[in-house]
Amino acid sequence: FSLKTLDVFWGRREIVKALTEQLDRFEGTVLDLGCGRMPYRSLILSYADRVQRYIGMDLRSDLRDYRYANCGPPDLEWDGKIIPLESGSVGCIIATEVLHQCGDVNVVLREAARVLQPGGILFFTVPFLWPLHCAPLDQYRYTPFSLERHLKSAGFGHIKLQALGGWDSSLAQMLALWVRRKPMSRWKREILTRLATPLIMWLLKNDEPQPIFTDQTMITRIAGTANRLVS
């Protein structure tokens, strides 16, 4: 955490927390779909005792976002549609902050189900309250109800969705994004960041995400798990 990472720190910490809570369910080969810089590789290999192999997969270099152009090639490249692995060859897939960038998420989820072993787990996160980014790859913002529909259609069951952030966290996130990303002079940004930080931290400390999704539920992002159904 620092004043410069005020806009991203909390969201990333929540993703790591949600992922860590699922690590005891990981086994065999883990496929990181849309791995980017592979920030969770060491975490998975260090704490998931039954994981034997980690594969970071991302788009071919000519299709990737420019911000990942210099981070080195992934373990496995794909075209965004067909995963170049045999059916039933992986025990777990993680897809953090990537499904909203898939033009046809049904194709991606069906491919994920194909390469998973029967009963294999998919762990994912998606943003809900976040600015446009990675343009023009940024395609969707999913509600929990649309996620459940897409997952069931692709052959997943035992779907569990979790809100990462509630009303207070949403306000904190918007304040942090405003002071760190709104176009303004450097001196104004520094002053507003220092003024806003105590309120932002207080909001985050007192945030209470809702356990169920109903009318007036506010969320910042969604984490979820689903299992490939045994056919």
TIBA-44388 format. One record per atom (N, C-alpha, C): x, y negated, z. Coordinates in steps of 0.2 Angstrom, whole numbers, padded with zeros to 4 digits, always signed. Last residue first. Layout:
BEGIN
XYZ;...
REM end
This chain:
BEGIN
-0102+0177-0083;-0107+0179-0088;-0109+0187-0088;-0101+0168-0070;-0099+0174-0072;-0104+0176-0077;-0097+0150-0072;-0102+0156-0070;-0099+0162-0073;-0085+0141-0065;-0087+0144-0071;-0091+0150-0069;-0090+0129-0053;-0087+0135-0055;-0089+0138-0061;-0085+0112-0048;-0090+0117-0051;-0086+0123-0053;-0084+0097-0039;-0081+0104-0040;-0087+0108-0044;-0080+0079-0039;-0084+0085-0039;-0081+0091-0040;-0082+0062-0035;-0078+0068-0035;-0082+0074-0035;-0085+0046-0041;-0088+0052-0039;-0082+0058-0040;-0084+0029-0035;-0082+0034-0040;-0085+0041-0037;-0092+0020-0028;-0087+0017-0032;-0084+0022-0037;-0110+0018-0026;-0104+0022-0026;-0099+0018-0030;-0125+0016-0017;-0120+0013-0021;-0114+0017-0020;-0142+0020-0018;-0136+0023-0017;-0130+0019-0021;-0155+0016-0023;-0151+0011-0019;-0144+0014-0016;-0161+0033-0023;-0162+0026-0025;-0158+0021-0020;-0148+0045-0019;-0155+0043-0020;-0155+0036-0022;-0137+0057-0016;-0138+0052-0021;-0145+0051-0021;-0130+0059+0001;-0134+0062-0005;-0135+0056-0009;-0121+0053+0009;-0120+0060+0008;-0124+0063+0002;-0113+0037+0006;-0119+0041+0007;-0118+0049+0005;-0099+0031+0015;-0102+0033+0008;-0108+0038+0010;-0096+0018+0024;-0099+0024+0025;-0103+0027+0019;-0083+0007+0029;-0087+0010+0024;-0090+0017+0026;-0074+0001+0037;-0081+0002+0040;-0085+0005+0035;-0062+0000+0030;-0062+0003+0037;-0069+0005+0039;-0066-0008+0020;-0064-0001+0018;-0064+0003+0025;-0069-0020+0027;-0074-0017+0023;-0072-0010+0022;-0056-0023+0031;-0061-0022+0036;-0067-0018+0033;-0049-0025+0019;-0047-0019+0024;-0052-0018+0029;-0055-0037+0015;-0056-0030+0011;-0054-0024+0015;-0052-0046+0025;-0059-0044+0023;-0060-0037+0020;-0038-0046+0023;-0041-0044+0029;-0048-0042+0029;-0037-0051+0009;-0035-0044+0011;-0038-0042+0018;-0040-0064+0005;-0045-0059+0005;-0043-0052+0008;-0029-0071+0008;-0035-0073+0011;-0040-0067+0011;-0020-0065-0001;-0018-0065+0006;-0025-0067+0010;-0026-0068-0013;-0025-0061-0011;-0024-0061-0004;-0026-0082-0014;-0032-0078-0013;-0031-0071-0011;-0012-0084-0015;-0016-0087-0010;-0022-0083-0009;-0009-0077-0027;-0005-0075-0021;-0009-0078-0015;-0017-0084-0036;-0018-0077-0035;-0015-0075-0028;-0012-0097-0036;-0018-0096-0034;-0020-0088-0032;+0001-0094-0042;+0000-0097-0035;-0007-0096-0032;-0002-0090-0055;+0001-0085-0050;+0000-0088-0043;-0019-0093-0061;-0012-0095-0060;-0009-0090-0054;-0029-0080-0068;-0028-0086-0064;-0021-0087-0063;-0040-0068-0073;-0035-0073-0075;-0035-0079-0071;-0042-0055-0061;-0045-0061-0064;-0040-0066-0067;-0034-0046-0054;-0035-0045-0061;-0038-0051-0064;-0034-0048-0040;-0028-0046-0043;-0028-0046-0051;-0046-0053-0036;-0040-0057-0034;-0034-0055-0038;-0055-0044-0041;-0056-0051-0043;-0049-0055-0042;-0051-0032-0035;-0051-0032-0043;-0051-0040-0045;-0055-0035-0022;-0048-0033-0024;-0047-0034-0031;-0069-0037-0024;-0065-0042-0021;-0057-0041-0023;-0072-0024-0028;-0074-0029-0032;-0069-0035-0030;-0069-0016-0016;-0066-0015-0023;-0066-0021-0028;-0077-0021-0007;-0070-0022-0006;-0067-0021-0013;-0090-0017-0012;-0088-0024-0012;-0081-0026-0011;-0088-0003-0011;-0089-0007-0018;-0087-0014-0017;-0086-0001+0003;-0081+0000-0002;-0081-0003-0009;-0099-0004+0007;-0094-0009+0009;-0088-0008+0004;-0107+0006+0000;-0108-0001-0001;-0102-0006+0001;-0095+0019-0003;-0101+0016-0003;-0102+0009-0004;-0084+0032-0009;-0085+0024-0008;-0092+0023-0008;-0087+0044-0018;-0080+0041-0015;-0081+0034-0014;-0099+0056-0016;-0098+0049-0017;-0091+0047-0014;-0098+0072-0024;-0097+0068-0018;-0095+0061-0020;-0106+0087-0029;-0103+0081-0030;-0103+0077-0024;-0105+0104-0034;-0105+0100-0028;-0102+0093-0030;-0112+0118-0042;-0109+0111-0043;-0110+0107-0036;-0113+0131-0046;-0111+0129-0039;-0108+0122-0039;-0108+0132-0063;-0113+0132-0058;-0110+0130-0051;-0106+0129-0081;-0104+0129-0074;-0110+0129-0069;-0109+0128-0094;-0108+0135-0091;-0106+0135-0084;-0113+0116-0100;-0107+0119-0102;-0105+0126-0099;-0125+0113-0093;-0125+0114-0101;-0119+0118-0103;-0119+0110-0081;-0124+0115-0082;-0124+0118-0089;-0112+0098-0084;-0109+0104-0081;-0113+0110-0082;-0123+0089-0088;-0117+0091-0093;-0114+0097-0091;-0130+0088-0076;-0133+0091-0083;-0128+0093-0088;-0121+0082-0067;-0124+0089-0066;-0127+0092-0072;-0119+0070-0074;-0114+0075-0073;-0116+0082-0072;-0132+0064-0072;-0129+0066-0079;-0123+0071-0079;-0132+0063-0059;-0137+0067-0062;-0135+0069-0069;-0122+0054-0055;-0122+0061-0053;-0126+0066-0056;-0118+0044-0070;-0121+0045-0064;-0121+0053-0061;-0103+0039-0078;-0108+0044-0077;-0111+0043-0070;-0099+0028-0090;-0099+0029-0083;-0105+0033-0081;-0088+0030-0105;-0094+0031-0101;-0093+0030-0094;-0076+0027-0113;-0082+0028-0116;-0089+0028-0111;-0061+0021-0116;-0066+0021-0111;-0073+0021-0114;-0053+0019-0128;-0054+0026-0126;-0060+0026-0120;-0048+0007-0134;-0056+0009-0134;-0057+0016-0132;-0044+0003-0117;-0049+0002-0123;-0045+0004-0129;-0041+0006-0104;-0038+0010-0109;-0042+0009-0116;-0056-0001-0097;-0049+0000-0097;-0047+0005-0102;-0068-0011-0088;-0066-0007-0095;-0058-0006-0095;-0068-0009-0070;-0068-0013-0077;-0066-0008-0083;-0080+0001-0060;-0073-0001-0063;-0073-0004-0069;-0089+0011-0053;-0088+0004-0052;-0081+0002-0054;-0085+0025-0057;-0092+0022-0058;-0092+0014-0058;-0074+0037-0063;-0075+0031-0060;-0083+0029-0061;-0073+0054-0057;-0074+0049-0063;-0076+0043-0059;-0064+0070-0055;-0066+0063-0052;-0068+0059-0058;-0064+0087-0052;-0064+0081-0056;-0066+0075-0052;-0061+0105-0054;-0061+0099-0049;-0060+0092-0053;-0067+0120-0057;-0065+0114-0060;-0066+0108-0055;-0062+0137-0054;-0065+0131-0051;-0062+0125-0056;-0068+0153-0059;-0063+0148-0058;-0066+0141-0057;-0078+0162-0062;-0078+0160-0055;-0073+0155-0054;-0068+0169-0075;-0075+0169-0072;-0074+0167-0064;-0055+0157-0079;-0057+0164-0077;-0064+0163-0074;-0056+0144-0092;-0056+0146-0085;-0058+0154-0084;-0058+0142-0105;-0051+0144-0103;-0051+0146-0096;-0072+0139-0106;-0069+0145-0109;-0062+0147-0107;-0073+0127-0098;-0076+0134-0096;-0073+0140-0099;-0066+0119-0106;-0064+0120-0100;-0067+0126-0097;-0075+0119-0117;-0068+0122-0118;-0065+0123-0111;-0086+0113-0112;-0086+0120-0114;-0080+0123-0115;-0080+0100-0109;-0082+0104-0103;-0083+0112-0106;-0078+0095-0122;-0072+0096-0117;-0074+0101-0112;-0091+0095-0127;-0085+0099-0130;-0080+0101-0126;-0096+0086-0119;-0099+0093-0119;-0094+0097-0122;-0090+0074-0121;-0088+0077-0115;-0091+0084-0115;-0084+0066-0133;-0089+0071-0133;-0088+0076-0127;-0075+0057-0129;-0080+0055-0133;-0086+0060-0134;-0069+0054-0113;-0070+0059-0118;-0076+0057-0123;-0067+0046-0103;-0064+0044-0109;-0064+0049-0114;-0073+0052-0092;-0076+0046-0095;-0073+0043-0101;-0064+0062-0088;-0070+0064-0092;-0074+0058-0095;-0054+0056-0081;-0053+0058-0088;-0059+0059-0092;-0051+0057-0067;-0052+0050-0070;-0051+0051-0078;-0044+0072-0067;-0045+0066-0063;-0045+0060-0067;-0047+0088-0068;-0048+0082-0073;-0049+0076-0069;-0040+0104-0065;-0042+0097-0063;-0042+0092-0068;-0044+0121-0065;-0043+0115-0069;-0045+0108-0065;-0039+0137-0062;-0042+0131-0060;-0040+0125-0065;-0034+0148-0068;-0038+0149-0062;-0042+0143-0060;-0034+0153-0086;-0032+0148-0080;-0037+0149-0074;-0038+0161-0096;-0031+0161-0094;-0029+0157-0088;-0051+0162-0102;-0050+0165-0096;-0043+0166-0093;-0044+0161-0119;-0050+0162-0114;-0048+0165-0108;-0028+0153-0121;-0032+0159-0122;-0038+0159-0117;-0026+0136-0126;-0025+0142-0122;-0030+0147-0123;-0027+0123-0132;-0023+0128-0135;-0021+0133-0130;-0043+0116-0133;-0038+0118-0128;-0034+0124-0131;-0050+0106-0144;-0049+0113-0143;-0042+0113-0138;-0050+0091-0141;-0056+0095-0142;-0055+0102-0141;-0039+0084-0140;-0045+0081-0137;-0051+0085-0138;-0028+0091-0145;-0031+0086-0149;-0037+0083-0146;-0014+0093-0134;-0020+0095-0137;-0023+0089-0141;+0001+0099-0127;-0002+0094-0130;-0009+0097-0133;+0009+0103-0111;+0005+0105-0117;+0001+0100-0120;+0017+0095-0103;+0019+0102-0104;+0015+0105-0110;+0019+0079-0110;+0016+0084-0106;+0019+0091-0107;+0034+0069-0112;+0029+0073-0115;+0026+0078-0110;+0036+0053-0104;+0038+0060-0106;+0033+0064-0108;+0032+0040-0103;+0032+0044-0097;+0034+0051-0098;+0029+0031-0113;+0036+0032-0111;+0037+0037-0105;+0015+0031-0116;+0020+0033-0121;+0027+0034-0119;+0006+0027-0107;+0009+0033-0106;+0014+0036-0111;+0001+0016-0113;+0004+0015-0106;+0007+0022-0104;-0006+0019-0124;+0001+0016-0125;+0005+0016-0118;-0014+0035-0124;-0014+0028-0122;-0007+0025-0122;-0012+0046-0138;-0012+0044-0131;-0012+0037-0130;-0010+0050-0151;-0017+0049-0149;-0017+0046-0141;+0003+0053-0153;-0001+0048-0158;-0008+0047-0156;+0005+0063-0144;+0008+0057-0143;+0005+0051-0147;-0009+0072-0140;-0003+0072-0144;-0001+0064-0143;-0016+0072-0123;-0016+0071-0130;-0010+0071-0133;-0010+0084-0110;-0013+0078-0113;-0013+0077-0120;-0008+0094-0096;-0010+0094-0103;-0012+0087-0105;+0003+0103-0086;+0000+0097-0087;-0001+0096-0095;+0001+0117-0077;+0002+0115-0084;-0001+0108-0084;+0009+0127-0064;+0005+0121-0066;+0007+0119-0073;+0008+0143-0056;+0010+0139-0062;+0006+0132-0062;+0003+0148-0045;+0009+0151-0047;+0012+0147-0053;-0005+0145-0029;-0004+0143-0036;+0003+0145-0039;-0007+0148-0016;-0008+0154-0021;-0007+0151-0029;-0005+0137-0009;+0000+0143-0008;-0001+0148-0014;-0004+0121-0012;-0008+0126-0014;-0004+0133-0014;+0007+0112-0009;+0002+0114-0004;-0003+0119-0006;+0016+0111-0020;+0018+0111-0013;+0013+0114-0008;+0009+0110-0031;+0013+0115-0031;+0016+0116-0023;+0001+0099-0029;-0003+0105-0030;+0003+0111-0029;+0010+0089-0027;+0005+0090-0022;+0003+0097-0022;+0017+0089-0039;+0021+0091-0033;+0016+0092-0027;+0006+0084-0048;+0010+0091-0049;+0013+0093-0042;-0001+0072-0048;-0003+0077-0043;+0001+0084-0043;+0004+0064-0058;+0005+0062-0052;+0003+0067-0046;+0006+0065-0073;+0006+0071-0069;+0007+0069-0061;+0004+0054-0081;+0011+0055-0078;+0011+0061-0073;-0008+0063-0089;-0005+0057-0089;+0002+0058-0086;-0017+0074-0090;-0013+0074-0084;-0009+0067-0084;-0029+0080-0096;-0028+0073-0096;-0023+0071-0091;-0030+0093-0084;-0033+0091-0091;-0032+0083-0091;-0020+0104-0078;-0021+0097-0077;-0023+0094-0083;-0022+0120-0073;-0022+0116-0079;-0024+0109-0077;-0014+0132-0064;-0018+0126-0063;-0017+0122-0070;-0015+0150-0062;-0012+0144-0066;-0017+0138-0065;-0018+0155-0045;-0015+0157-0052;-0012+0151-0055;-0029+0144-0036;-0025+0150-0037;-0023+0151-0044;-0037+0134-0024;-0033+0134-0031;-0029+0141-0030;-0043+0132-0012;-0047+0136-0017;-0043+0137-0024;-0035+0123-0005;-0035+0130-0003;-0039+0135-0007;-0038+0111-0011;-0032+0114-0013;-0032+0122-0011;-0048+0102-0008;-0049+0108-0012;-0044+0113-0013;-0043+0092-0001;-0048+0096+0003;-0050+0102-0001;-0035+0086-0010;-0031+0089-0005;-0036+0094-0002;-0044+0079-0018;-0041+0084-0021;-0038+0089-0015;-0049+0069-0009;-0053+0074-0011;-0050+0080-0014;-0036+0062-0007;-0040+0065-0001;-0044+0071-0004;-0034+0057-0020;-0029+0062-0017;-0032+0066-0011;-0045+0049-0021;-0044+0054-0025;-0039+0059-0022;-0042+0039-0010;-0048+0044-0010;-0048+0049-0015;-0030+0034-0015;-0030+0037-0009;-0036+0042-0008;-0035+0027-0027;-0031+0033-0027;-0030+0037-0021;-0043+0017-0020;-0046+0022-0025;-0042+0028-0026;-0034+0010-0013;-0039+0014-0009;-0042+0019-0014;-0025+0005-0023;-0023+0009-0018;-0028+0013-0015;-0029-0005-0032;-0029+0002-0034;-0028+0007-0028;-0029-0018-0028;-0034-0016-0032;-0035-0008-0033;-0017-0019-0021;-0023-0020-0017;-0029-0017-0021;-0004-0019-0025;-0008-0013-0026;-0015-0013-0023;+0001-0031-0020;+0001-0030-0027;-0003-0024-0029;+0001-0029-0006;-0003-0034-0009;-0004-0033-0016;+0002-0011-0004;+0005-0018-0004;+0000-0023-0007;+0004+0006+0000;+0000+0000+0000;+0004-0006+0000;
REM end
